[in-house]
Amino acid sequence: MGKMKKLASVMLAAIMITVIAAACGNNSEGDSASGGKEIYFLNFKPEIAQVYEQIAEDYEAETGVKVKVVTAASGTYETTLKSEIAKSNAPTIFQINGPVGYESWKEYTLDLKDTELYKTLTDQSLAVTDGDGVYGIPYVVEGYGIIYNDAIMQKYFALADKAVQVSSVDEINNFDTLKAVVEDMQAKKEELGIEGVFASTSLAAGEQWRWQTHLANFPLYYEFNENTEYENSVMAGLNSTEISFNYNENFKNIFDLYINNSVTEGGLLGAKTVADSMADFALGKAAMVQNGNWAWSQINEVDGNVVKAEDIKFLPVYTGVEGEEQQGLAVGTENYFAVNSKVSEEKQQASIAFLEWLFSSETGKKYVTNELGFIAPFSTFTDAEKPADPLAREVLAWMEKDVTSVPWTFAAFPSEEFKNVFGDALLQYAQGNMEWEEVVTTVIDTWKSEKSR
């Protein structure tokens, strides 16, 4: 009997150990202590980590679902993701930086095309797609184009002697119309109280990014978009060892318009910075400037700023491409949510539910607008819930129009060296030291040499 009792005790202990081990194993797979399912969000922005942690607390209080938030140290996101994704309790929500990131992580990305998150995206062309699938949802966007001061534009439209039959900015929807208006405004700059239509074209070393990256985005987007072998212009660009730069005349169209109708003469542009350019606009010296929605703070903080929030608007960058009447702003992001396709379906659905709550519930949307400060590209946000920043609101308004946003194809540019050489060539051209054909050759040759490294 004693031996039987001892055997029973050993068996009972073994059973208890097995049960405990199973319970622990379940917890490692994501069950919270309260019995609810746990999801795991790997965040890549340390500066907003505390906001996400507070969001997670509120979400758990409201739904009972625990959200584990882990934030990678600055500059280590890809390394952290590679380490975490291999663990048994892997991230259920992670971030990719667009089509390039998707190529690295497509084995782990769930198709999100049937989610409300995708259906409420105001511009679905921004999503990362592959065939019929949707694998990355942009959750914050930025946009750039030609910023204009509507007070000056209205003053121009009211002139009795204006040379063009245009009475509203809404009528400016292609390069020819833009050129005609700009050149007439330049001729009447004294009547309008400006020094030039466009703010200074900043071509000082290190200050050229608005031209060798943002403006260069347009001709190379149009070139790569013709390559139907790839899903999008970024992937086409990344796989292009050479470029033809066959839309170079379109680039020249708008670049010439900038430098020939400017506050500053072309020969002096090598000393001009972005800050100089934004000050030209803020102080009312210029009616237009190319930049993005981030420029509002730069404009608003200039000492002596005369541009009212209600007068700051966006126009697309028109270059003379056929069909550009249907072109919108250059809108993009490097911030996309992806859901881990390797975790259980239950965790996948719980992760999707959390993201949809964040961008559709009253609590979630308050965090997005007020604490995270995102321009969130979802139709779930009312006007009252959108950012107060006037240029952010303009980006959202353009995304809701029946036009096509131009994607940020510059993600495919081969190197910083390529962009810097491009920018230096533009300076030489603006100063009259280089012919346009030489600029074109420089750009083509530099792309090829950088791709061959």
Beta strands, then each sheet from edge to edge (+ up, - down):
strand 1: 38-43
strand 2: 66-71
strand 3: 93-96
strand 4: 128-130
strand 5: 133-138
strand 6: 142-149
strand 7: 196-198
strand 8: 286-292
strand 9: 312-315
strand 10: 327-332
strand 11: 336-339
strand 12: 404-406
sheet 1: 1+ 2+
sheet 2: 3+ 11- 5+ 4-
sheet 3: 7+ 8+ 6- 9+
sheet 4: 7+ 8+ 6- 10+ 12+
end
